[in-house]
Amino acid sequence: MEEDPAELFAGDSGTLDADVRRVLVRLLQRRFLVADRNRAQWRTLLENQQVIESRLHDLFVHLVVDHDRGIAYKRQVRSAELDVPVLLRDDAYSRAETLVLVHLRTVFQRERGAGETSVRVDVEEIEQTALTYFDPDDTNVASHQREIRAAVARLAKEGLIEEESEGRFRVTPLVEVVLSNERLSELRAWLAEQVRVAAGEDVR
């Protein structure tokens, strides 16, 4: 592939075929590459994984290919021994997004544990669960509902859920990648503590 590459544009000094370059760009642009949605690019990735990994390593970025889930994603290299410039920015989830994500991950874990191959949730169910973690004395429920709907929209855009019909979503395996079992347990414990603290404050 790299011995005698065809020039793709004027002054092109690249060494990768056009299809491989497109996969590399997609990995840099998007958070995930999912096999089921991008079969041709997934095949190109697997056929050229070593050279794509090499290009990403040049940028201090790891490539993670999860064959079981059919998901590929990138991860920033971090090292205590080496001065590594950070290319990838971590965009933190808002409180509402975190609440929705925890609920999705919990439902996914429960349903998969019960043998279900496809996991689905309704937006009303998501909303009602997330609202339980907001201050019950806060009368601005409509504002919280908008936050939760916006959180659902962001997670749908990232591919963690897919809308099959109006208000009905399929939860994708990406939730397991974004939220590990260990992190899920930590967040559940933290949320439970928030509820206990709020209840104690109410009693006092």
C-alpha positions in Angstrom: 0.0 0.0 0.0 2.7 2.4 1.0 5.4 1.5 -1.6 3.9 3.4 -4.6 0.8 5.3 -3.6 -1.3 7.2 -6.1 -1.4 10.9 -5.6 -4.9 11.8 -4.5 -4.5 15.6 -4.9 -1.9 18.1 -6.0 1.2 17.9 -3.8 -0.1 14.8 -2.0 2.7 13.1 0.0 0.5 10.7 1.9 1.1 7.0 1.8 -2.4 5.6 2.5 -5.1 4.6 0.1 -8.1 6.9 0.0 -10.4 4.5 1.9 -7.9 4.0 4.7 -7.5 7.8 5.0 -11.3 8.1 5.3 -11.4 5.6 8.2 -8.5 7.4 9.9 -10.3 10.8 9.6 -13.6 9.3 10.8 -11.9 7.9 13.9 -10.5 11.3 14.6 -13.8 13.1 14.0 -16.2 10.8 15.7 -16.2 9.2 19.1 -16.9 5.7 17.8 -16.9 3.6 14.7 -19.6 1.0 14.9 -19.4 -2.1 12.7 -23.2 -2.5 12.2 -23.6 1.1 10.9 -20.4 1.3 8.8 -19.6 -2.2 7.5 -17.3 -1.1 4.7 -15.3 1.2 6.9 -15.2 -1.5 9.6 -13.8 -4.0 7.1 -11.2 -1.4 6.0 -10.2 -0.8 9.6 -9.7 -4.5 10.3 -7.7 -5.0 7.1 -5.5 -2.0 7.8 -5.5 -1.9 11.6 -1.7 -1.9 12.1 -1.0 1.1 9.8 -4.0 3.0 11.3 -2.8 2.3 14.8 0.7 3.6 13.8 -0.7 6.9 12.4 -2.7 7.4 15.6 0.3 6.6 17.8 2.2 9.4 15.9 -0.4 11.7 17.5 -0.2 10.1 21.0 -3.6 8.4 20.5 -4.5 4.8 21.2 -6.8 2.8 19.0 -9.2 0.4 20.8 -11.0 -2.2 18.7 -13.6 -4.1 20.6 -14.3 -7.1 18.3 -17.1 -8.6 20.5 -19.2 -5.4 20.4 -18.1 -4.3 17.0 -16.9 -0.9 18.2 -13.7 1.0 17.6 -12.7 4.2 19.4 -9.7 6.3 20.3 -8.1 7.1 23.7 -5.6 9.8 24.6 -2.2 8.5 25.5 -1.1 9.7 29.0 2.2 9.1 30.6 4.0 10.2 33.7 7.4 9.6 32.1 6.8 11.4 28.8 5.6 14.9 28.0 2.5 14.1 25.9 0.6 16.9 24.2 -3.1 16.3 24.6 -5.0 16.1 21.4 -8.3 14.7 22.6 -10.4 16.8 24.9 -12.6 15.2 27.5 -16.1 16.7 27.4 -17.7 16.0 30.7 -21.3 15.0 30.9 -23.7 17.4 32.6 -25.6 16.2 35.7 -28.7 15.5 33.7 -26.7 13.6 31.1 -25.0 11.5 33.8 -28.4 10.7 35.4 -29.7 9.5 32.1 -26.6 7.6 31.3 -26.7 5.8 34.7 -30.3 4.8 34.0 -29.6 3.5 30.5 -26.6 1.5 31.7 -28.6 0.0 34.6 -31.4 -1.0 32.3 -29.0 -2.4 29.8 -27.2 -4.5 32.4 -30.4 -5.8 33.9 -32.0 -6.8 30.6 -28.9 -8.4 29.2 -28.5 -10.3 32.5 -32.1 -11.6 32.0 -31.1 -12.8 28.5 -32.6 -10.0 26.4 -30.7 -9.4 23.2 -32.3 -5.9 22.6 -32.8 -3.4 25.3 -35.4 -0.6 24.9 -36.6 2.3 27.0 -39.2 5.0 26.7 -38.3 8.7 27.1 -41.0 9.0 29.8 -39.4 6.3 31.8 -36.0 8.0 31.5 -37.5 11.3 32.5 -39.3 10.1 35.5 -36.3 8.2 36.8 -33.9 11.2 36.3 -36.4 13.6 38.0 -36.2 11.6 41.2 -32.7 12.8 41.8 -33.6 16.5 41.5 -34.6 18.6 44.6 -38.3 17.6 45.3 -38.9 21.1 46.6 -37.8 22.7 43.3 -41.0 23.7 41.6 -39.3 24.3 38.2 -40.0 20.8 36.9 -40.3 22.0 33.3 -36.7 23.2 33.3 -35.5 19.9 34.6 -37.5 18.1 32.0 -35.9 20.2 29.2 -32.5 19.3 30.7 -33.3 15.6 30.6 -34.7 15.8 27.0 -31.5 17.6 25.9 -29.5 14.9 27.6 -31.4 12.2 25.7 -30.8 14.1 22.5 -27.0 14.3 23.1 -26.7 10.6 24.0 -28.7 9.7 20.9 -26.4 11.8 18.8 -23.4 10.0 20.3 -25.0 6.7 19.4 -25.7 5.4 22.9 -29.4 5.1 22.1 -31.2 4.9 18.8 -34.8 6.2 18.3 -36.9 3.4 16.8 -40.2 5.3 17.1 -41.3 8.5 18.7 -40.1 8.5 22.3 -39.0 4.8 22.1 -35.2 4.1 22.1 -33.0 1.1 21.7 -30.0 1.1 24.1 -26.8 0.2 22.2 -23.7 -1.6 23.6 -21.9 1.7 23.5 -23.2 2.4 27.0 -20.9 -0.4 28.3 -17.9 1.3 26.7 -18.8 4.8 28.1 -19.7 3.6 31.5 -17.8 0.6 33.0 -19.2 -1.6 35.7 -16.8 -0.1 38.2 -17.8 3.5 37.3 -21.5 2.6 37.3 -21.2 1.2 40.9 -19.4 4.4 42.0 -22.1 6.6 40.5 -24.9 4.5 41.9 -23.4 4.8 45.4 -22.9 8.6 44.9 -26.5 9.1 43.8 -27.8 7.0 46.7 -25.8 9.2 49.1 -27.3 12.3 47.5 -30.8 11.0 48.1 -30.0 10.1 51.7 -28.5 13.6 52.3 -31.5 15.3 50.8 -33.8 13.2 52.9 -31.9 14.1 56.0 -31.9 17.8 55.3 -35.7 17.6 54.8 -36.2 15.9 58.2 -34.0 18.5 59.9 
